[in-house]
Amino acid sequence: MVDVADKLGYFQAITGLEDPDLCTEILQAHGWDLELAISSFTSSSDPSSSRVDGDHNREHFTEFEDAPSRAIEFDDGRAFRPPGIAWKIITLPVSIVSGSLGLASSAIGFGFWVAGGALSYSLGMLGFGSGRGGSETESSSSSAAGEAMEFIALFDRDYGRNPLKPGFVSEGFMDALQRSRSEFKLLFVYLHSPDHPDTPAFCERTLCNEGVVAFLNENFVTWGGSIRSSEGFKMSNSLKASRFPFCAVVMPAANHRIALLQQVEGPTTPEEMIAILQRVVEDSSTVLVTARVEAEERRTNLRLREEQDAAYRAALEADQARERQRQEDQERIEREAAEAERKRKEEEEARERAEREAAEREAARVRMRREKALALGDEPEKGPDVTQVLVRFPNGERKGRRFESNTKIQTLYDYVDSLGVLETEEYSLITNFPRTVYGRDKESMSLKDAGLHPQASLFIEIN
């Protein structure tokens, strides 16, 4: 049966990891199942993407090839010469990417900085858009955030006596990467190995150092993960962490990759850490400022476009309102004109009808007068049986005629009507002395019986 030492040596030979403590922790995490540990390690690592891609670096980081690499001298005589900004491009495991919102990238400066927010389209292309994939993405993101919060809780438990602690974000790695993009900061990554002998001193003296904490909180988004957790373990494999304590500075790159700007392995003093971080910040400041300025320009341009669109919409709505008002006014004018024309026609028709009726009435009166005049016959000569009648009209006009004494009062009315002096047929014949009304009720009486013989003077009273 293979003993623990043989398994450890075999695992180191297969994985290439030199740190025996890290290898021991990995094997312990897998119950000393050698085959399972190796399978987990190799499946979460992509050697082809973890190695330095020289052609890729030359393509995207050529402006830094001639920049001198500044060495940092420490008090103990050690010289730290960093490998240079964006010295390695690392492809993230799909299990980490799937739990994220996705990254939209564009090339600026020495590498790729995220220019947009979440892209559901890019996730859809990877199969994390909706349905079951969406549920898995949400579950992965929730799991990663849970691991991050668990790490923070354990860190506070072990090192909470120190009031100064890095501001670790309580979210998964990809969400922290997104946060660094939106805040235009670099991402400081700390991979925690709980059982490593150097871990307690590093956490208490370096990570919780007042200067280090202030510098991290001011210039970085800080993410931490335990290598015992799923995401921390996978990130340790992706970053090829071979020695602990392990810290790295990364930034977003294209196609779900990250640019490794700096890594710090092994015990490090606060002064050394601050010096390393200062150099990284200085070297990347131009790119971050450029990214911030370009983002501000994009926001300004977007705001201007929105204002222009709003102004255009307002002008268009005003034009449409004016057009609607013009159409309404035109329709109102047309309605009023149509109504006026209708009334004019009605009035004209009424006038024509009234004129026609008046003409008909006049024609009827003329015809009636003619008929009544013909019915009177010839005026009789003077004689003992002839009555002289004088009629005075309201306008002062007087008319006289002789009638046979036995003529009916109806004939007097016919006589008055035949003259055409009156415009009405509603009148009465009256004598003054004595006043006697010879109305229509007496039309059948003769002149002699009515006391109007031999002569009578009558006037007309309009009823």
C-alpha positions as CSV (number, residue, x, y, z in Angstrom):
1,M,0.0,0.0,0.0
2,V,1.4,3.4,-1.0
3,D,2.2,5.4,2.1
4,V,1.6,9.2,2.6
5,A,5.2,10.2,1.7
6,D,5.0,8.2,-1.6
7,K,1.6,9.8,-2.5
8,L,3.0,13.3,-1.7
9,G,6.1,12.7,-3.9
10,Y,4.1,11.2,-6.7
11,F,1.6,14.2,-6.6
12,Q,4.5,16.7,-6.7
13,A,6.1,14.9,-9.7
14,I,2.8,14.8,-11.6
15,T,1.6,18.4,-10.8
16,G,4.9,20.2,-10.7
17,L,4.1,21.9,-7.5
18,E,7.1,22.4,-5.3
19,D,5.5,23.5,-2.0
20,P,5.0,20.2,0.0
21,D,2.6,22.0,2.4
22,L,0.3,23.0,-0.5
23,C,0.5,19.5,-1.9
24,T,-0.4,18.0,1.5
25,E,-3.4,20.3,1.8
26,I,-4.6,19.4,-1.6
27,L,-4.3,15.7,-0.9
28,Q,-6.0,16.1,2.5
29,A,-8.8,18.0,0.8
30,H,-9.4,14.9,-1.4
31,G,-9.1,12.4,1.4
32,W,-5.6,11.3,0.2
33,D,-7.2,10.0,-2.9
34,L,-4.3,10.5,-5.3
35,E,-6.2,9.9,-8.5
36,L,-9.0,12.2,-7.5
37,A,-6.6,15.0,-6.4
38,I,-4.6,14.8,-9.6
39,S,-7.8,14.8,-11.7
40,S,-9.1,17.8,-9.8
41,F,-5.9,19.7,-10.2
42,T,-5.5,19.0,-13.9
43,S,-9.1,19.7,-14.7
44,S,-9.1,23.1,-13.0
45,S,-5.8,24.1,-14.6
46,D,-5.1,24.9,-18.2
47,P,-1.3,24.6,-18.7
48,S,-1.5,26.0,-22.2
49,S,-3.3,29.2,-20.9
50,S,-1.3,29.5,-17.7
51,R,2.1,29.7,-19.3
52,V,3.3,33.0,-20.6
53,D,2.2,33.4,-24.1
54,G,5.0,35.4,-25.7
55,D,3.3,36.1,-29.0
56,H,0.1,37.3,-27.1
57,N,2.2,39.6,-24.9
58,R,4.1,41.0,-27.9
59,E,0.7,41.7,-29.6
60,H,-0.9,43.5,-26.7
61,F,1.8,44.8,-24.5
62,T,4.5,46.0,-27.0
63,E,4.6,49.5,-25.6
64,F,6.1,48.1,-22.4
65,E,8.8,45.9,-23.8
66,D,11.3,48.7,-23.8
67,A,10.4,49.9,-20.4
68,P,13.1,49.3,-17.8
69,S,12.3,46.8,-15.1
70,R,12.9,48.7,-11.8
71,A,14.4,46.6,-9.0
72,I,13.3,47.2,-5.4
73,E,16.1,46.9,-2.8
74,F,15.0,45.8,0.7
75,D,16.8,46.3,4.1
76,D,18.0,42.7,4.3
77,G,19.9,43.0,1.0
78,R,17.4,41.2,-1.1
79,A,16.5,42.7,-4.5
80,F,13.0,42.2,-5.8
81,R,12.9,42.5,-9.6
82,P,9.3,42.2,-10.7
83,P,8.6,40.4,-14.0
84,G,6.9,43.5,-15.4
85,I,3.3,44.7,-16.0
86,A,0.9,42.2,-17.6
87,W,3.6,39.6,-17.8
88,K,1.1,36.7,-18.0
89,I,-2.3,36.1,-19.4
90,I,-4.3,33.4,-17.6
91,T,-7.5,31.8,-18.7
92,L,-10.0,31.4,-15.9
93,P,-11.7,28.0,-15.3
94,V,-15.2,27.9,-16.9
95,S,-16.6,27.0,-13.4
96,I,-15.5,30.4,-12.2
97,V,-16.5,32.2,-15.3
98,S,-20.0,30.6,-15.3
99,G,-20.7,32.1,-11.9
100,S,-20.0,35.6,-13.0
101,L,-21.9,38.2,-14.9
102,G,-19.5,38.0,-17.8
103,L,-16.9,40.6,-19.0
104,A,-17.0,42.8,-22.0
105,S,-13.5,43.9,-23.0
106,S,-11.8,46.4,-25.2
107,A,-8.1,47.0,-25.8
108,I,-6.5,50.1,-24.3
109,G,-3.0,50.9,-23.0
110,F,-1.1,47.8,-22.1
111,G,-4.0,45.4,-22.0
112,F,-7.7,44.9,-21.9
113,W,-9.9,46.9,-19.6
114,V,-13.6,46.1,-19.2
115,A,-15.6,48.8,-21.1
116,G,-19.1,47.5,-20.5
117,G,-21.2,45.9,-17.8
118,A,-22.8,42.5,-17.9
119,L,-23.3,41.0,-21.3
120,S,-26.0,38.4,-21.4
121,Y,-25.2,37.8,-25.0
122,S,-21.7,36.6,-24.3
123,L,-23.0,34.4,-21.5
124,G,-25.7,33.0,-23.9
125,M,-22.9,32.1,-26.4
126,L,-21.3,30.1,-23.6
127,G,-24.6,28.5,-22.6
128,F,-25.2,30.5,-19.4
129,G,-28.0,32.7,-20.7
130,S,-31.4,31.4,-19.6
131,G,-33.3,28.4,-18.4
132,R,-31.3,25.7,-16.7
133,G,-28.0,27.5,-17.6
134,G,-29.4,30.6,-15.9
135,S,-30.2,28.7,-12.8
136,E,-26.8,27.1,-12.7
137,T,-25.1,30.5,-13.1
138,E,-27.2,32.0,-10.3
139,S,-26.3,29.0,-8.1
140,S,-22.6,29.3,-8.9
141,S,-22.6,33.0,-8.2
142,S,-24.4,32.5,-4.9
143,S,-22.0,29.6,-4.0
144,A,-19.0,31.8,-4.7
145,A,-20.3,34.7,-2.7
146,G,-21.0,32.2,0.2
147,E,-17.4,31.0,0.1
148,A,-16.2,34.6,0.1
149,M,-18.3,35.5,3.1
150,E,-17.2,32.3,4.9
151,F,-13.6,33.3,4.3
152,I,-14.1,36.8,5.7
153,A,-15.8,35.3,8.7
154,L,-13.0,32.9,9.4
155,F,-10.4,35.7,8.8
156,D,-12.2,37.9,11.3
157,R,-12.4,35.1,13.8
158,D,-8.6,34.3,13.6
159,Y,-7.3,37.9,13.2
160,G,-10.3,40.0,14.4
161,R,-8.4,41.2,17.4
162,N,-6.5,43.5,15.1
163,P,-8.9,46.4,14.3
164,L,-7.2,47.0,10.9
165,K,-8.1,44.4,8.2
166,P,-8.1,44.6,4.4
167,G,-11.5,45.4,3.0
168,F,-12.2,42.0,1.5
169,V,-15.3,42.0,-0.8
170,S,-18.0,39.5,0.1
171,E,-18.5,38.2,-3.4
172,G,-17.1,35.7,-5.8
173,F,-13.9,36.3,-7.8
174,M,-15.6,37.2,-11.0
175,D,-17.9,39.7,-9.3
176,A,-14.9,41.2,-7.5
177,L,-13.2,41.5,-10.9
178,Q,-16.3,43.3,-12.2
179,R,-16.2,45.6,-9.2
180,S,-12.5,46.5,-10.0
181,R,-13.5,47.2,-13.6
182,S,-16.4,49.5,-12.5
183,E,-14.2,51.3,-9.9
184,F,-11.2,51.5,-12.3
185,K,-8.9,49.8,-9.8
186,L,-6.7,46.7,-9.9
187,L,-7.8,43.6,-8.1
188,F,-5.6,42.4,-5.2
189,V,-6.0,38.6,-4.7
190,Y,-5.0,36.9,-1.5
191,L,-5.1,33.1,-1.4
192,H,-5.2,31.8,2.2
193,S,-3.6,28.6,3.3
194,P,-4.9,28.1,6.8
195,D,-2.4,25.4,7.8
196,H,0.8,26.9,6.3
197,P,3.2,27.9,9.1
198,D,3.9,31.3,7.6
199,T,0.2,32.3,7.3
200,P,-0.5,33.6,10.8
201,A,2.5,35.9,10.9
202,F,1.9,37.2,7.4
203,C,-1.8,37.9,8.1
204,E,-1.1,39.6,11.5
205,R,2.0,41.6,10.6
206,T,1.6,42.3,6.9
207,L,-2.0,42.0,5.7
208,C,-3.3,43.7,8.9
209,N,-0.5,46.3,8.9
210,E,-1.9,49.9,9.1
211,G,0.1,51.1,6.0
212,V,-0.7,48.0,3.9
213,V,-4.5,48.1,4.8
214,A,-4.7,51.8,4.0
215,F,-2.8,51.4,0.7
216,L,-5.0,48.4,-0.3
217,N,-8.3,50.0,0.6
218,E,-7.3,53.2,-1.3
219,N,-5.9,51.7,-4.5
220,F,-7.3,48.2,-4.9
221,V,-10.4,46.0,-4.8
222,T,-9.3,43.2,-2.4
223,W,-10.6,39.7,-2.8
224,G,-9.6,36.7,-0.6
225,G,-10.2,33.0,-0.8
226,S,-9.2,30.0,1.1
227,I,-7.6,27.2,-0.9
228,R,-9.8,24.8,1.0
229,S,-12.8,26.4,-0.8
230,S,-13.8,25.4,-4.3
231,E,-13.1,28.9,-5.9
232,G,-10.0,29.5,-3.8
233,F,-8.6,26.1,-4.8
234,K,-9.3,26.7,-8.5
235,M,-7.8,30.2,-8.4
236,S,-4.6,28.8,-6.8
237,N,-4.3,26.3,-9.6
238,S,-5.0,29.0,-12.3
239,L,-2.4,31.3,-10.8
240,K,0.0,28.4,-10.3
241,A,0.5,29.2,-6.6
242,S,3.4,27.1,-5.5
243,R,4.4,28.9,-2.3
244,F,2.4,30.5,0.5
245,P,1.5,33.1,1.6
246,F,0.4,34.0,-1.9
247,C,-0.8,37.4,-3.2
248,A,-1.4,38.6,-6.8
249,V,-2.5,41.7,-8.6
250,V,-4.7,41.1,-11.6
251,M,-6.9,43.0,-14.0
252,P,-9.6,41.9,-16.5
253,A,-8.5,40.7,-19.9
254,A,-10.3,39.5,-23.0
255,N,-12.2,36.3,-23.5
256,H,-12.6,35.5,-19.8
257,R,-9.0,35.8,-19.0
258,I,-7.1,37.9,-16.5
259,A,-3.8,39.8,-16.8
260,L,-1.4,38.8,-14.0
261,L,0.4,42.1,-13.2
262,Q,2.3,40.9,-10.1
263,Q,2.5,38.0,-7.8
264,V,4.1,37.8,-4.3
265,E,4.9,34.4,-2.9
266,G,6.2,33.6,0.5
267,P,6.6,35.7,3.6
268,T,6.8,39.4,2.9
269,T,7.2,42.4,5.2
270,P,4.8,45.3,5.2
271,E,7.5,47.5,3.7
272,E,8.2,45.1,0.9
273,M,4.5,44.7,0.2
274,I,3.8,48.4,0.1
275,A,6.9,48.9,-2.2
276,I,5.7,46.2,-4.6
277,L,2.1,47.5,-4.6
278,Q,3.3,51.1,-5.1
279,R,5.3,50.1,-8.2
280,V,2.3,48.2,-9.7
281,V,0.1,51.2,-9.1
282,E,2.6,53.6,-10.6
283,D,3.1,51.4,-13.6
284,S,-0.6,51.0,-14.2
285,S,-1.7,54.5,-13.3
286,T,-1.6,55.7,-16.9
287,V,-3.8,52.9,-18.1
288,L,-6.3,53.3,-15.2
289,V,-6.5,57.1,-15.7
290,T,-6.9,56.6,-19.5
291,A,-9.6,54.0,-18.8
292,R,-11.4,56.3,-16.4
293,V,-11.2,59.3,-18.8
294,E,-12.4,57.1,-21.7
295,A,-15.3,55.8,-19.6
296,E,-16.1,59.4,-18.5
297,E,-16.0,60.4,-22.2
298,R,-18.3,57.5,-23.0
299,R,-20.7,58.5,-20.2
300,T,-20.5,62.1,-21.4
301,N,-21.1,61.1,-25.0
302,L,-24.0,58.9,-23.9
303,R,-25.4,61.7,-21.8
304,L,-25.1,64.1,-24.7
305,R,-26.8,61.5,-27.0
306,E,-29.5,61.0,-24.5
307,E,-29.9,64.8,-24.1
308,Q,-29.9,65.2,-27.9
309,D,-32.4,62.3,-28.2
310,A,-34.5,63.9,-25.5
311,A,-34.3,67.3,-27.2
312,Y,-35.2,65.6,-30.6
313,R,-38.1,63.8,-29.0
314,A,-39.3,67.0,-27.4
315,A,-39.0,68.9,-30.6
316,L,-40.7,66.1,-32.5
317,E,-43.5,65.9,-29.9
318,A,-43.8,69.7,-30.1
319,D,-44.0,69.5,-33.9
320,Q,-46.5,66.7,-33.6
321,A,-48.5,68.7,-31.1
322,R,-48.4,71.7,-33.4
323,E,-49.5,69.6,-36.3
324,R,-52.3,68.0,-34.3
325,Q,-53.3,71.6,-33.2
326,R,-53.2,72.7,-36.8
327,Q,-55.3,69.8,-38.0
328,E,-57.7,70.3,-35.1
329,D,-57.9,74.1,-36.0
330,Q,-58.4,73.2,-39.7
331,E,-61.1,70.6,-38.8
332,R,-62.7,73.1,-36.5
333,I,-62.7,75.8,-39.3
334,E,-64.0,73.3,-41.8
335,R,-66.8,72.3,-39.3
336,E,-67.6,75.9,-38.6
337,A,-67.7,76.6,-42.4
338,A,-69.8,73.6,-43.0
339,E,-72.1,74.6,-40.2
340,A,-72.3,78.2,-41.5
341,E,-73.0,76.9,-45.0
342,R,-75.7,74.6,-43.6
343,K,-77.3,77.4,-41.7
344,R,-77.0,79.7,-44.8
345,K,-78.7,77.1,-46.9
346,E,-81.4,76.5,-44.3
347,E,-82.0,80.3,-44.0
348,E,-82.0,80.6,-47.8
349,E,-84.4,77.7,-48.1
350,A,-86.6,79.2,-45.3
351,R,-86.5,82.6,-47.0
352,E,-87.4,81.1,-50.3
353,R,-90.1,79.0,-48.7
354,A,-91.4,82.1,-46.9
355,E,-91.3,84.1,-50.1
356,R,-93.0,81.3,-51.9
357,E,-95.6,81.0,-49.3
358,A,-96.0,84.8,-49.2
359,A,-96.3,84.8,-53.0
360,E,-98.8,82.0,-52.8
361,R,-100.8,83.9,-50.1
362,E,-100.6,87.1,-52.1
363,A,-101.7,85.2,-55.2
364,A,-104.5,83.7,-53.2
365,R,-105.6,87.1,-51.9
366,V,-105.5,88.6,-55.4
367,R,-107.5,85.7,-56.7
368,M,-109.9,86.0,-53.7
369,R,-110.2,89.8,-54.3
370,R,-110.9,89.2,-58.0
371,E,-113.4,86.5,-57.2
372,K,-115.1,88.6,-54.6
373,A,-115.0,91.7,-56.8
374,L,-116.7,89.7,-59.6
375,A,-119.2,88.3,-57.1
376,L,-120.3,91.9,-56.1
377,G,-121.6,92.6,-59.6
378,D,-122.3,96.0,-60.9
379,E,-122.9,98.9,-58.5
380,P,-126.6,99.8,-58.5
381,E,-128.0,103.2,-59.3
382,K,-129.4,105.5,-56.6
383,G,-132.9,104.6,-55.5
384,P,-135.2,104.1,-52.5
385,D,-134.0,100.5,-52.1
386,V,-130.3,101.3,-52.5
387,T,-128.0,101.8,-49.4
388,Q,-125.0,104.1,-49.5
389,V,-122.1,102.6,-47.5
390,L,-118.8,104.5,-46.6
391,V,-115.9,102.5,-45.1
392,R,-112.9,104.1,-43.3
393,F,-109.7,102.0,-43.1
394,P,-107.1,102.2,-40.3
395,N,-104.7,104.0,-42.6
396,G,-107.3,106.8,-43.0
397,E,-108.3,105.8,-46.5
398,R,-112.0,105.9,-47.3
399,K,-114.0,103.8,-49.7
400,G,-117.7,104.0,-50.6
401,R,-120.2,102.0,-52.7
402,R,-123.9,101.5,-53.1
403,F,-125.6,98.2,-52.3
404,E,-129.1,96.9,-52.6
405,S,-130.8,97.3,-49.1
406,N,-131.4,93.6,-49.0
407,T,-127.7,92.8,-49.5
408,K,-126.1,90.7,-46.7
409,I,-123.5,92.1,-44.4
410,Q,-121.3,89.2,-45.8
411,T,-121.2,91.2,-49.0
412,L,-119.8,94.2,-47.2
413,Y,-116.9,92.0,-45.9
414,D,-116.4,90.7,-49.5
415,Y,-116.3,94.3,-50.7
416,V,-113.7,95.3,-48.1
417,D,-111.6,92.2,-49.0
418,S,-111.8,92.9,-52.8
419,L,-110.3,96.3,-52.3
420,G,-107.0,94.8,-51.1
421,V,-106.3,97.5,-48.6
422,L,-106.0,95.2,-45.6
423,E,-103.3,92.6,-45.1
424,T,-105.5,90.5,-42.8
425,E,-108.9,89.0,-42.8
426,E,-109.2,89.3,-39.0
427,Y,-111.2,92.5,-38.6
428,S,-114.7,93.7,-37.8
429,L,-117.0,96.4,-39.2
430,I,-118.2,98.9,-36.6
431,T,-120.4,102.0,-36.3
432,N,-119.6,104.8,-33.8
433,F,-123.0,106.4,-33.0
434,P,-124.2,104.2,-31.6
435,R,-121.3,101.9,-31.4
436,T,-122.3,98.7,-33.0
437,V,-120.1,95.8,-34.0
438,Y,-121.1,94.0,-37.1
439,G,-119.0,90.9,-36.7
440,R,-118.9,87.7,-38.6
441,D,-121.7,86.4,-36.5
442,K,-124.0,89.0,-38.3
443,E,-122.9,88.3,-41.8
444,S,-126.3,86.7,-42.7
445,M,-128.2,89.9,-41.8
446,S,-129.3,92.3,-44.6
447,L,-128.2,95.9,-44.5
448,K,-131.8,97.0,-44.0
449,D,-132.4,94.6,-41.1
450,A,-129.1,95.7,-39.5
451,G,-130.2,99.3,-39.5
452,L,-127.7,100.4,-42.1
453,H,-130.2,101.6,-44.7
454,P,-130.4,104.1,-46.4
455,Q,-126.8,105.0,-45.5
456,A,-124.1,103.8,-43.2
457,S,-120.6,105.0,-42.2
458,L,-118.5,102.1,-41.0
459,F,-114.8,101.9,-39.8
460,I,-112.6,98.9,-39.6
461,E,-111.3,97.5,-36.3
462,I,-108.5,95.0,-36.6
463,N,-109.1,92.0,-34.3
